[in-house]
Amino acid sequence: MKKCVKDIAMILIGSFLFAAAVNMFVIPLEFGEGGVTGLSIIFYYLFEIAPWLTNLVFNAILLLVGYKYLDKKTTIYTVVAVASNSLFLHLTTTWVVNVHELIIGAIFAGIIIGIGIGLVLRAGGTTAGSAILGRIANKYLDWNVSYAILFFDLIVVFASYFIIGAEKLMFTIVMLYVATKVMDFVIEGLNTKKAVTIISSCKDDIAEEINHTLDRGVTILNGRGHYSKESKEILYAVIQKQELMRLKKIIKKIDRDAFVVVHDVRDVFGEGFVNI
């Protein structure tokens, strides 16, 4: 119950930030937006229909069509997000920030929108619209949610070109890119992981030192060099980002000629990290 209240509070805060950014920056600067909100803004530019109203109607339709792709909890949270987002779009209609530099407006709009949507997604909800499509793409295609949302948003954004023109379209793309990066940060946080692949003739010494110094497990993979045709044992380990420098020092101390590949890792589940 406590977590449910916390999640809903996070969704309300996220919806408020998103709606405020739209009214403070996006509409006054005549930018576009992605997804259903972008369609609502297009209708506002063309017919002066209040964005909160079209946002509510379009999202309700999409929710009726796509609810089967969401679990019960996500559906409830999404209903809360859609209702509160439309409400806050209405309540913040008169909130306008006078920005003379479009790039400043695009950056700050992207930051606030990214935080807002990120909070909603982190709580387990969606803002409906492209977020529902993003969730579906994540579930069935294993796409990153943030980039899936960006993909679907860009479809609507490019449609707005005929209304806002090329320059405003480019600023809109900058805004959405910033929003995507901030959204990723909010969802995944600072606690990023690194996967390290090590090929060395001193593999046993390196593995032992990683076990002892970093307290991390090491997996040995069997490989074979294509040119040399020699069989090789390859070390594979997943570590915290802040442990990378220590690992480099370990490898350098034992084998300066080791071949090392470092990969960014989005999620890690299991012993020593997060339970699945």
N, C-alpha and C positions, 0 to 999 in steps of 0.2 A: 504493500500500500504506500509506504514511504517513497519507494522508488518511482511508483506511478505518479505521485504528486510532483516529485522532482522532475520527471520527464515532461509532464504537462506544463510545468513552470518554464522549462527550457524551451518548449515549443512556443509558448506565448511570447517569451522574450525574443526568440528568433523571428517569429512572424511580425512582431512589432518593428524590429530593426529592418527587416526586408521592406515592409510597407513604408516606413519612414524614409528609407533611401530612395524609393521610387518617387515619392512626392517631393522630397527635398532636392534631388539631383536629376533623376532620369527625365521626368516630365518637363521641368523648367528648362533644362538644357536641350530638350527635344531629341533625346537619345531613343534608341529602341531598347527592347528587352527580349529575353527568350521565353519560350513556352507560352503558357496561357496568359501570363502577365503581359508578355509582348503583344499577343493578340488583343488584349484589353486596351493596351496603349495605342495600338493601331486604330482600333475602333474609336478611341477618344480623339485622336488626331483627325480622323475622317468625319465622325458624326457627333463628337462632343458628348458621347455617352460616358457616364461616370465609370472609371476603371474598376471600382469596387464591385459594381453591379455585374458587369460582364465577366469579371474574374470569378465571382461566385457562381454564376450560371454555367460558364464553360467548365469550371473545375467540377461542379456537381455532375455534369454530363460525363466527363472523363472518369470520375470516380465510380459512377454507376456501371460504366463499361469495363473498367480495369480493376475493380475491387477483388475479383476472383484471383488476381495475381499477387495479392497482398494477404498476409495472415490477419487474423482478427485484431490483434493488438495494433498492428501497423495501420489497418483501416480506421480504427477508432482515433488513433493519433492524427491521421491524415485529415479526418473530418474536423477535428479540433483546429488543426493548422489552417485548413481552408477557411473555416468560419472566422477564426481570429484574424487571419490575414486580410480578408475582405473588410472586417470591422475596422481594423487599424488603417487600411487604405482610406476608408471613409473619414475616420477621426483625424488623420494627419493631412487631409487635403490642403489645408492652408499653410502647411510647414514648407517653407521655401528658403533655401540658402542661396544668396546671391554670389555666384561664382563667375568670374570674368575669364578665367583660363579653363578651357574645356577639358584639357588633359588632367588638371587638378580635380575637376568634378568627376571625370571618368574613374580616376584612381580611388578617390574616397567613396564613390558610389559602389565600386567593385569590392572594396574592403568591407563596407557595412553589409552589402548584400551577401558576400561570402560568409561572414560571421553569422548572419541571420539564417541562411539556408543550412549552413553547417551545423548550427545548434539543433535545428529541426530534425535533420538527418541523424545526428548523433543520438538524439533522444529516441529514435526508432520510428519517426514519422516521415512524411513527405509533404511537399507543398503541392501535391497532385500535379496535374499537367505533365511537363517533361520529366518531373521527378518520378512519377509512376512508370514512365517509359524507361527511365534510368534504372529503377529497381528491377524491372523485368529483364533489361539487358544484363544487369549484374547477376541475376538469378540463373538465366538460361545461357548467356554468352560469356559470363565471367568478366564482363567489362568493369573497369573502375567506375563507380557510381558517378563521381564528379565529372569525369570525361564523357561518360554517356549522356549526362544532362547537358554538358556543353555541346555535344554533337546535335542533339535534338533542338537545343536553344538556337543554334546557329541557323537552322533551317528557317525558323520564324524570323530571326534577325535579318537574314538576307532578303526575306520577303518585304521587310520594312524599308529596304533601299529605295523603292519607288515613292516613298512618302517622305523620308527624312534626308535622302540624298547620300552621296558617296562619303563626304567628310564626316557627317554624324554617324554613318554606318561604321567607319573605321574607329571612331572613338568608342562606339558601342562594343566593338570586338575587343578593344583594349580593356574596357570595363568588365566584360565577361571573363576574359583571361585572368584578370586580377581576382575576380570573384571565385574562379575555379581553384586558383592556388591557395587562397585564404580558406576556402571550404575544405580543401584537402588537409590543411594545417589544423583546422578545428576538429575534423573528424578523426584524423590519425594522431595528432599531437606531435610533441617533440621526440617521443620515444621511438624513433625509427631504428631499424635493425639493419645489419650488414651480413650478407652471406659471403664467405671467403673460400676460394678454391686455391689450393697450394700444390704445386708440383716441385718436389725437391728430392735430392738424393739422401737428405737427412730427415726424412719424413717422421721416423720414430721419435727422434729427439724433439722435433718441433711439436708433434702431437702431445708428447709427455709434458712439455713446457706449457702448452695451452691448457691442458688438464690441471696442472698444478698452479700456475700463476693466475689464469683467468677463470678457473673453475668452470670451463665449458667443455662439452662433449665434442669429440671429433669423429667423423665418419670417414672410413677408408673406402674409396671407390677404385675399381679396377679399370685401367685404361690401356691404350696402346698407341704409340706414336705412329702416325701415318708414314712419315719419311723414314724414320729409323727402324720401324717395325718392332721396336722394343716394348715389352710390357711395362707398365708403370702403375704404381699405386698413388692415388690422388687423395689429398686430404680435403675434407669439406667441413666447415664449421659455420655456425651462425652466432653472431656476437652483438652486443649493444654498440651503437654508433660511437659512444665515448671510449669504447675499448679498442677501437681500431688502431690508434697510435701505439698502444702498448703491444698489440699483436705485431705491428710492423717492426718494432724494436726487437721482439723475440725472434722473428724470422731473420732479420738483419744480423743479429748476434750469432745465430746458428749456421745460416747458409745465405750469404750475400748474393748467390747466383740463383736463388729460388725464383720460380715463375709464379706470380700471385695475381689472381683476378678477384676484384671486389664488386659485389652486386648490391644494389638497393633492394631491400625486402619490405613489402607492404605489411604483411601480417605473419606472425609466428605463433603457433599454438603448441603446447607440450611442456615437458619438464624444463624448468628453468625460465619459462616465459609465462604465457597466459594459458590457462586451461581451456580446452576446446568446448 
